Amino acid sequence: ARVVGEDPDGAKTKRAERIGKHMSYQVLEEIEDWDEDMDKLCFILPITGVCFKKVYYDSNLGHNCSELILPKDLVINYWTKKLTSATTVTQIMYMTKNTIMEQQLSGNFLEFNLDKTDYKEITHEVEARKTEGFSPPPITENGPRAILEQHCWLDLDNDEYKEPYIVTVEYSTSKVLRITPRFEKDGVVMGNGKI
């Protein structure tokens, strides 16, 4: 952690050291796949030219997680120069029926009957694999389902100003599983009497 501003008694430096030690503990001890994913990233990056790391807090596990995301699983506008300026970033994730049900039971996803949904694959991925000489496995209801997690801007309060949200959708049915804000209460700013 970096110390900003005056630190005459060294209190900020000591706090920064404690924070640094705790964050190192989180990365090296709590996040079990961190080393393995970083090794994969270092191997894949020179080949593909780009890779992504997603770091987030998992309420089910009770700690931070770090996930390697391959370029084929991240969709952004072609003309976007950097992720921070993208208006929409969509991650393609694959979850089994059990994992989706766990998310529903924990209250993270809305409930809907998975048995009555038609399963379909993401077309561009199937076509890409065919050009590589692979044929897709047979579609089964117990196979992994495509889940889209989209970081986007929505005007849900109809004030003509879009706020940042994360929308999670089951691809086959276009069923919205979750909408969660990407902002905190203390990040809301008033200007000219408007939010």
Helices and strands as residue ranges (DSSP letters): H 11-25, I 26-30, H 34-48, E 52-58, E 63-69, G 71-73, E 74-76, G 83-85, E 89-95, H 97-105, G 114-116, H 123-131, E 145-154, E 163-170, E 175-181, G 185-187
